[in-house]
Amino acid sequence: MDMATDKTPVTVLTGYLGAGKTTLVNHLLRHPEGRRLAVLVNEFGDLPIDADLIERRDEDMIAIAGGCVCCSYGSDLIEALERLLTLDPRPDHLLIEASGVALPGGIASSLTLLMGYRLDAVLVLADAETIRARAADRYLGDTIARQLADADLVLLNKADLVSSDYLAETGEWLAGASPRARIVTATNAAPPADLVLGIATAHLPAYEHAHHHHSAGYDTVSFPVTASVDAEALARAFADPALELLRAKGFVPVADGTLRTIQTVAQRWSVSAAPAGLAGPGRLVAIALPGQLDRDAILRAIKAASAA
């Protein structure tokens, strides 16, 4: 559990060469959905940023249109992380792009050395055409297996290039190779930003009634939470694999009359104090794959947490 209110959320992104990391990063920089996104890369040459996005280039930082930045960390990730904390305004979300042979667990551990960050998710990209062959490779297989074992989300990219049967078989294989992760498919490495970077606070609607809609290949449900709840119990319930949620975020009232922020991605969850000055009834948003969003189960989880 994370009770800090001002920590920058971090997504660690990895995947072998050709899985689509560069395409995904450029997509997110084009569609940050109102976020000030910072991207850390080992070297600028390792991750080409689309030229039309670049507003200014310095020795170790690129200013991106829309208030985003891209920074190089070279051999000193901790120094680069500390430098980002000095930016004013600070980024809303940090994406660390790791090399194809990097182990995301080690990068995630580095975040624990600094007070200003919290791990949001480990995202591993996989090419639907090649992931099983690459995982069997005598040189790459061990690294890919360890990457998948660390994943919260696996983005199975280039899904349009394989048959539906092959895609289904690969999804089943991934479920065994990455048991903690939720697996989502994509074409052209272009998922919604809310899936990769977390549901933006500004996107949480204060609906008076339950609301359910389908968008960009995902189902979303949002509704108010008026009764006080055990925030930790609710966050744990939302992270339960049985609920099959990709992400959830919300502000919920607790027994002392204040609000808490709960956030989950796959089986990872956190609870923190709500932003200063936030008032009104609690509200929640949850995202799942089409057909897997069980609104009644979510309501039961809220009721159970309110009785805890």
C-alpha positions as a Markdown table, in Angstrom:
| # | Residue | x | y | z |
|---|---|---|---|---|
| 1 | Met | 0.0 | 0.0 | 0.0 |
| 2 | Asp | 1.2 | 3.5 | -0.8 |
| 3 | Met | -0.1 | 6.3 | 1.3 |
| 4 | Ala | 1.8 | 9.2 | -0.4 |
| 5 | Thr | -0.2 | 11.8 | -2.3 |
| 6 | Asp | 2.4 | 13.3 | -4.5 |
| 7 | Lys | 4.3 | 10.4 | -6.0 |
| 8 | Thr | 4.6 | 10.3 | -9.8 |
| 9 | Pro | 3.2 | 7.0 | -11.2 |
| 10 | Val | 5.7 | 5.0 | -13.4 |
| 11 | Thr | 5.0 | 2.5 | -16.1 |
| 12 | Val | 8.0 | 0.3 | -17.0 |
| 13 | Leu | 7.9 | -0.7 | -20.6 |
| 14 | Thr | 9.9 | -3.6 | -22.1 |
| 15 | Gly | 9.7 | -6.2 | -24.8 |
| 16 | Tyr | 12.1 | -7.7 | -27.4 |
| 17 | Leu | 13.3 | -6.0 | -30.5 |
| 18 | Gly | 10.5 | -5.7 | -33.0 |
| 19 | Ala | 7.6 | -6.1 | -30.6 |
| 20 | Gly | 6.5 | -2.5 | -31.1 |
| 21 | Lys | 7.9 | -0.4 | -28.2 |
| 22 | Thr | 8.9 | 2.5 | -30.5 |
| 23 | Thr | 5.5 | 2.6 | -32.1 |
| 24 | Leu | 3.8 | 2.5 | -28.7 |
| 25 | Val | 5.8 | 5.3 | -27.2 |
| 26 | Asn | 5.2 | 7.6 | -30.2 |
| 27 | His | 1.5 | 6.8 | -30.0 |
| 28 | Leu | 1.4 | 7.7 | -26.4 |
| 29 | Leu | 3.2 | 11.0 | -27.0 |
| 30 | Arg | 0.7 | 11.8 | -29.7 |
| 31 | His | -2.2 | 10.9 | -27.5 |
| 32 | Pro | -1.3 | 11.6 | -23.9 |
| 33 | Glu | -5.0 | 12.5 | -23.2 |
| 34 | Gly | -4.1 | 15.6 | -21.3 |
| 35 | Arg | -1.2 | 14.2 | -19.3 |
| 36 | Arg | 2.3 | 15.7 | -19.1 |
| 37 | Leu | 4.1 | 12.5 | -20.0 |
| 38 | Ala | 7.8 | 12.0 | -19.4 |
| 39 | Val | 9.6 | 9.2 | -21.2 |
| 40 | Leu | 13.0 | 7.9 | -20.1 |
| 41 | Val | 15.1 | 6.0 | -22.7 |
| 42 | Asn | 18.5 | 4.6 | -22.4 |
| 43 | Glu | 19.8 | 6.5 | -25.4 |
| 44 | Phe | 17.8 | 8.7 | -27.8 |
| 45 | Gly | 19.1 | 6.7 | -30.7 |
| 46 | Asp | 17.5 | 3.6 | -29.2 |
| 47 | Leu | 14.0 | 5.0 | -29.5 |
| 48 | Pro | 13.4 | 7.3 | -32.4 |
| 49 | Ile | 10.8 | 10.0 | -31.6 |
| 50 | Asp | 8.7 | 11.1 | -34.5 |
| 51 | Ala | 10.3 | 14.3 | -35.8 |
| 52 | Asp | 7.1 | 16.3 | -36.0 |
| 53 | Leu | 6.5 | 15.8 | -32.2 |
| 54 | Ile | 9.8 | 17.5 | -31.2 |
| 55 | Glu | 9.7 | 21.2 | -30.2 |
| 56 | Arg | 13.2 | 21.5 | -28.8 |
| 57 | Arg | 16.2 | 19.2 | -28.4 |
| 58 | Asp | 18.9 | 19.6 | -25.7 |
| 59 | Glu | 21.8 | 17.3 | -24.9 |
| 60 | Asp | 19.8 | 14.9 | -22.7 |
| 61 | Met | 16.2 | 16.1 | -23.0 |
| 62 | Ile | 13.7 | 16.5 | -25.8 |
| 63 | Ala | 10.7 | 18.8 | -25.4 |
| 64 | Ile | 7.7 | 17.2 | -27.0 |
| 65 | Ala | 4.5 | 18.9 | -28.2 |
| 66 | Gly | 1.7 | 19.1 | -25.6 |
| 67 | Gly | 4.0 | 19.5 | -22.5 |
| 68 | Cys | 5.6 | 16.0 | -22.7 |
| 69 | Val | 9.4 | 15.4 | -22.5 |
| 70 | Cys | 11.8 | 12.6 | -23.4 |
| 71 | Cys | 15.0 | 12.2 | -21.4 |
| 72 | Ser | 18.1 | 10.0 | -21.7 |
| 73 | Tyr | 19.3 | 8.1 | -18.7 |
| 74 | Gly | 22.4 | 6.4 | -20.1 |
| 75 | Ser | 24.1 | 4.4 | -17.4 |
| 76 | Asp | 22.6 | 6.3 | -14.4 |
| 77 | Leu | 18.8 | 5.8 | -14.1 |
| 78 | Ile | 18.7 | 7.1 | -10.6 |
| 79 | Glu | 20.3 | 10.4 | -11.5 |
| 80 | Ala | 17.8 | 10.8 | -14.4 |
| 81 | Leu | 14.9 | 10.0 | -12.1 |
| 82 | Glu | 16.1 | 12.6 | -9.6 |
| 83 | Arg | 16.4 | 15.2 | -12.4 |
| 84 | Leu | 12.8 | 14.7 | -13.5 |
| 85 | Leu | 11.7 | 15.4 | -9.9 |
| 86 | Thr | 13.1 | 19.0 | -10.3 |
| 87 | Leu | 10.9 | 19.8 | -13.4 |
| 88 | Asp | 8.2 | 22.4 | -12.8 |
| 89 | Pro | 5.6 | 21.4 | -13.5 |
| 90 | Arg | 6.4 | 17.8 | -12.7 |
| 91 | Pro | 5.2 | 15.1 | -15.2 |
| 92 | Asp | 1.9 | 13.5 | -14.5 |
| 93 | His | 3.2 | 10.1 | -15.5 |
| 94 | Leu | 6.6 | 8.6 | -16.3 |
| 95 | Leu | 7.2 | 5.9 | -18.9 |
| 96 | Ile | 10.6 | 4.1 | -18.6 |
| 97 | Glu | 11.4 | 2.4 | -21.9 |
| 98 | Ala | 13.8 | -0.5 | -21.2 |
| 99 | Ser | 15.9 | -2.3 | -23.7 |
| 100 | Gly | 14.7 | -5.5 | -25.2 |
| 101 | Val | 17.1 | -7.5 | -22.9 |
| 102 | Ala | 16.3 | -5.6 | -19.7 |
| 103 | Leu | 14.5 | -7.1 | -16.8 |
| 104 | Pro | 11.7 | -4.8 | -15.7 |
| 105 | Gly | 11.8 | -6.1 | -12.1 |
| 106 | Gly | 15.3 | -4.6 | -11.6 |
| 107 | Ile | 14.1 | -1.2 | -12.9 |
| 108 | Ala | 11.0 | -1.3 | -10.7 |
| 109 | Ser | 13.3 | -2.0 | -7.7 |
| 110 | Ser | 15.2 | 1.2 | -8.5 |
| 111 | Leu | 12.1 | 3.2 | -7.9 |
| 112 | Thr | 12.0 | 2.1 | -4.3 |
| 113 | Leu | 15.3 | 4.1 | -3.7 |
| 114 | Leu | 13.5 | 7.4 | -4.4 |
| 115 | Met | 10.6 | 8.9 | -2.5 |
| 116 | Gly | 9.0 | 10.7 | -5.4 |
| 117 | Tyr | 7.8 | 7.7 | -7.5 |
| 118 | Arg | 5.4 | 4.8 | -7.3 |
| 119 | Leu | 5.3 | 1.8 | -9.7 |
| 120 | Asp | 2.0 | 1.9 | -11.6 |
| 121 | Ala | 2.6 | -1.1 | -13.9 |
| 122 | Val | 5.1 | -3.3 | -15.7 |
| 123 | Leu | 4.0 | -3.5 | -19.4 |
| 124 | Val | 5.5 | -6.1 | -21.7 |
| 125 | Leu | 5.0 | -5.9 | -25.4 |
| 126 | Ala | 4.9 | -9.1 | -27.4 |
| 127 | Asp | 4.5 | -9.7 | -31.1 |
| 128 | Ala | 1.6 | -12.1 | -31.8 |
| 129 | Glu | 3.5 | -13.6 | -34.8 |
| 130 | Thr | 6.8 | -14.3 | -33.0 |
| 131 | Ile | 6.4 | -14.4 | -29.2 |
| 132 | Arg | 6.3 | -18.2 | -28.9 |
| 133 | Ala | 9.3 | -18.7 | -31.2 |
| 134 | Arg | 11.3 | -16.0 | -29.5 |
| 135 | Ala | 10.5 | -17.5 | -26.1 |
| 136 | Ala | 11.9 | -20.8 | -27.3 |
| 137 | Asp | 15.1 | -19.2 | -28.6 |
| 138 | Arg | 18.2 | -20.5 | -26.8 |
| 139 | Tyr | 19.6 | -17.0 | -26.4 |
| 140 | Leu | 16.5 | -14.9 | -25.8 |
| 141 | Gly | 14.1 | -17.4 | -24.2 |
| 142 | Asp | 15.2 | -16.9 | -20.5 |
| 143 | Thr | 15.1 | -13.1 | -20.7 |
| 144 | Ile | 11.6 | -13.2 | -22.3 |
| 145 | Ala | 10.4 | -15.6 | -19.7 |
| 146 | Arg | 11.6 | -13.4 | -16.9 |
| 147 | Gln | 10.1 | -10.3 | -18.5 |
| 148 | Leu | 6.7 | -12.0 | -18.8 |
| 149 | Ala | 6.8 | -13.2 | -15.2 |
| 150 | Asp | 7.2 | -9.6 | -14.1 |
| 151 | Ala | 4.4 | -8.2 | -16.2 |
| 152 | Asp | 1.2 | -6.7 | -14.9 |
| 153 | Leu | -0.1 | -6.1 | -18.5 |
| 154 | Val | 1.0 | -7.9 | -21.7 |
| 155 | Leu | 0.2 | -6.1 | -24.8 |
| 156 | Leu | -0.1 | -8.7 | -27.6 |
| 157 | Asn | 0.7 | -6.5 | -30.6 |
| 158 | Lys | 0.2 | -7.1 | -34.3 |
| 159 | Ala | -2.9 | -9.2 | -33.6 |
| 160 | Asp | -4.2 | -8.5 | -37.1 |
| 161 | Leu | -1.3 | -10.4 | -38.7 |
| 162 | Val | -2.3 | -13.8 | -37.4 |
| 163 | Ser | -5.4 | -16.0 | -37.6 |
| 164 | Ser | -8.0 | -15.9 | -34.8 |
| 165 | Asp | -7.1 | -19.5 | -33.9 |
| 166 | Tyr | -3.4 | -18.7 | -33.7 |
| 167 | Leu | -4.1 | -15.6 | -31.6 |
| 168 | Ala | -6.3 | -17.6 | -29.2 |
| 169 | Glu | -3.6 | -20.3 | -28.8 |
| 170 | Thr | -1.0 | -17.6 | -28.2 |
| 171 | Gly | -3.2 | -15.9 | -25.6 |
| 172 | Glu | -3.6 | -19.3 | -23.8 |
| 173 | Trp | 0.2 | -19.8 | -23.9 |
| 174 | Leu | 0.8 | -16.3 | -22.5 |
| 175 | Ala | -1.6 | -16.9 | -19.7 |
| 176 | Gly | 0.7 | -19.7 | -18.5 |
| 177 | Ala | 3.9 | -17.7 | -19.1 |
| 178 | Ser | 2.7 | -14.6 | -17.4 |
| 179 | Pro | 0.2 | -15.7 | -14.7 |
| 180 | Arg | 0.0 | -12.4 | -12.9 |
| 181 | Ala | -0.7 | -10.3 | -16.0 |
| 182 | Arg | -3.8 | -9.3 | -17.9 |
| 183 | Ile | -3.3 | -9.9 | -21.6 |
| 184 | Val | -4.7 | -7.4 | -24.1 |
| 185 | Thr | -4.4 | -7.4 | -27.9 |
| 186 | Ala | -3.5 | -4.5 | -30.1 |
| 187 | Thr | -2.8 | -3.6 | -33.7 |
| 188 | Asn | -0.1 | -1.0 | -34.5 |
| 189 | Ala | 0.7 | -0.8 | -30.7 |
| 190 | Ala | -2.1 | 1.8 | -30.3 |
| 191 | Pro | -4.1 | 1.0 | -27.1 |
| 192 | Pro | -5.9 | 3.8 | -25.2 |
| 193 | Ala | -3.6 | 5.9 | -23.0 |
| 194 | Asp | -5.9 | 5.1 | -20.0 |
| 195 | Leu | -5.0 | 1.5 | -20.3 |
| 196 | Val | -1.3 | 1.9 | -20.4 |
| 197 | Leu | -0.8 | 5.0 | -18.2 |
| 198 | Gly | -3.7 | 4.6 | -15.8 |
| 199 | Ile | -7.1 | 6.3 | -15.7 |
| 200 | Ala | -6.5 | 10.0 | -15.6 |
| 201 | Thr | -8.0 | 11.8 | -12.6 |
| 202 | Ala | -9.7 | 14.3 | -14.9 |
| 203 | His | -11.5 | 11.5 | -16.7 |
| 204 | Leu | -13.4 | 10.3 | -13.6 |
| 205 | Pro | -17.0 | 11.3 | -14.2 |
| 206 | Ala | -19.2 | 12.2 | -11.2 |
| 207 | Tyr | -22.2 | 10.3 | -12.6 |
| 208 | Glu | -25.3 | 10.2 | -10.4 |
| 209 | His | -26.1 | 6.7 | -11.6 |
| 210 | Ala | -24.2 | 3.7 | -12.8 |
| 211 | His | -22.9 | 4.2 | -16.3 |
| 212 | His | -21.5 | 1.6 | -18.7 |
| 213 | His | -20.1 | 2.0 | -22.1 |
| 214 | His | -17.8 | 0.4 | -24.7 |
| 215 | Ser | -14.9 | 2.3 | -26.1 |
| 216 | Ala | -11.8 | 1.5 | -28.2 |
| 217 | Gly | -12.2 | -2.2 | -27.7 |
| 218 | Tyr | -12.7 | -2.0 | -23.9 |
| 219 | Asp | -15.6 | -1.9 | -21.6 |
| 220 | Thr | -15.8 | 0.8 | -18.9 |
| 221 | Val | -18.1 | 1.1 | -15.9 |
| 222 | Ser | -18.3 | 4.1 | -13.6 |
| 223 | Phe | -20.6 | 4.9 | -10.7 |
| 224 | Pro | -20.7 | 6.9 | -7.4 |
| 225 | Val | -19.7 | 5.4 | -4.0 |
| 226 | Thr | -21.7 | 7.2 | -1.3 |
| 227 | Ala | -21.2 | 4.9 | 1.7 |
| 228 | Ser | -17.9 | 4.8 | 3.6 |
| 229 | Val | -15.8 | 1.7 | 2.7 |
| 230 | Asp | -12.6 | 0.0 | 3.7 |
| 231 | Ala | -10.4 | 1.3 | 0.9 |
| 232 | Glu | -7.8 | -1.4 | 1.2 |
| 233 | Ala | -10.3 | -4.2 | 1.2 |
| 234 | Leu | -12.0 | -2.7 | -1.9 |
| 235 | Ala | -8.7 | -2.2 | -3.7 |
| 236 | Arg | -7.7 | -5.8 | -3.0 |
| 237 | Ala | -11.1 | -7.0 | -4.3 |
| 238 | Phe | -10.7 | -5.0 | -7.5 |
| 239 | Ala | -7.2 | -6.6 | -8.0 |
| 240 | Asp | -8.6 | -10.2 | -7.5 |
| 241 | Pro | -8.1 | -12.1 | -10.8 |
| 242 | Ala | -11.7 | -13.4 | -10.5 |
| 243 | Leu | -13.0 | -9.9 | -11.3 |
| 244 | Glu | -10.9 | -9.8 | -14.5 |
| 245 | Leu | -10.4 | -6.0 | -14.4 |
| 246 | Leu | -7.6 | -4.4 | -16.4 |
| 247 | Arg | -7.6 | -1.2 | -14.3 |
| 248 | Ala | -9.7 | 0.6 | -11.7 |
| 249 | Lys | -9.4 | 4.0 | -10.1 |
| 250 | Gly | -11.5 | 6.0 | -7.9 |
| 251 | Phe | -12.0 | 8.2 | -4.8 |
| 252 | Val | -13.9 | 6.5 | -2.0 |
| 253 | Pro | -15.1 | 7.8 | 1.3 |
| 254 | Val | -13.7 | 6.1 | 4.5 |
| 255 | Ala | -14.8 | 6.0 | 8.1 |
| 256 | Asp | -13.1 | 9.3 | 9.1 |
| 257 | Gly | -15.1 | 11.3 | 6.5 |
| 258 | Thr | -12.2 | 11.8 | 4.1 |
| 259 | Leu | -11.6 | 10.4 | 0.6 |
| 260 | Arg | -9.0 | 7.9 | -0.4 |
| 261 | Thr | -7.7 | 7.2 | -3.9 |
| 262 | Ile | -7.6 | 3.5 | -4.9 |
| 263 | Gln | -5.9 | 2.3 | -8.0 |
| 264 | Thr | -5.4 | -1.2 | -9.4 |
| 265 | Val | -3.8 | -2.6 | -12.5 |
| 266 | Ala | -4.2 | -6.3 | -12.9 |
| 267 | Gln | -3.2 | -7.7 | -9.5 |
| 268 | Arg | -1.3 | -4.7 | -8.4 |
| 269 | Trp | -3.1 | -2.2 | -6.1 |
| 270 | Ser | -2.5 | 0.9 | -4.1 |
| 271 | Val | -4.3 | 3.2 | -1.7 |
| 272 | Ser | -3.4 | 6.8 | -1.1 |
| 273 | Ala | -4.9 | 10.1 | 0.3 |
| 274 | Ala | -7.1 | 11.8 | -2.2 |
| 275 | Pro | -5.9 | 15.1 | -3.8 |
| 276 | Ala | -6.1 | 18.1 | -1.5 |
| 277 | Gly | -9.5 | 19.8 | -1.7 |
| 278 | Leu | -11.3 | 17.0 | -3.3 |
| 279 | Ala | -14.8 | 16.7 | -1.9 |
| 280 | Gly | -18.2 | 15.3 | -2.8 |
| 281 | Pro | -19.3 | 11.7 | -3.2 |
| 282 | Gly | -16.8 | 8.9 | -4.1 |
| 283 | Arg | -16.7 | 7.6 | -7.6 |
| 284 | Leu | -15.0 | 4.8 | -9.4 |
| 285 | Val | -14.1 | 3.8 | -12.9 |
| 286 | Ala | -13.2 | 0.3 | -14.0 |
| 287 | Ile | -11.9 | -1.0 | -17.3 |
| 288 | Ala | -12.1 | -4.6 | -18.7 |
| 289 | Leu | -11.9 | -6.5 | -21.9 |
| 290 | Pro | -15.2 | -6.6 | -23.8 |
| 291 | Gly | -17.6 | -9.0 | -22.2 |
| 292 | Gln | -15.5 | -9.4 | -19.1 |
| 293 | Leu | -16.8 | -6.5 | -17.1 |
| 294 | Asp | -19.1 | -7.8 | -14.4 |
| 295 | Arg | -21.0 | -4.8 | -13.1 |
| 296 | Asp | -22.9 | -6.8 | -10.5 |
| 297 | Ala | -19.6 | -8.3 | -9.1 |
| 298 | Ile | -18.2 | -4.8 | -8.8 |
| 299 | Leu | -21.2 | -3.6 | -6.9 |
| 300 | Arg | -21.0 | -6.7 | -4.6 |
| 301 | Ala | -17.3 | -5.9 | -3.9 |
| 302 | Ile | -18.3 | -2.3 | -3.0 |
| 303 | Lys | -21.1 | -3.5 | -0.7 |
| 304 | Ala | -18.7 | -6.0 | 1.0 |
| 305 | Ala | -16.1 | -3.3 | 1.5 |
| 306 | Ser | -18.7 | -1.0 | 3.0 |
| 307 | Ala | -19.7 | -3.7 | 5.5 |
| 308 | Ala | -16.1 | -4.6 | 6.4 |
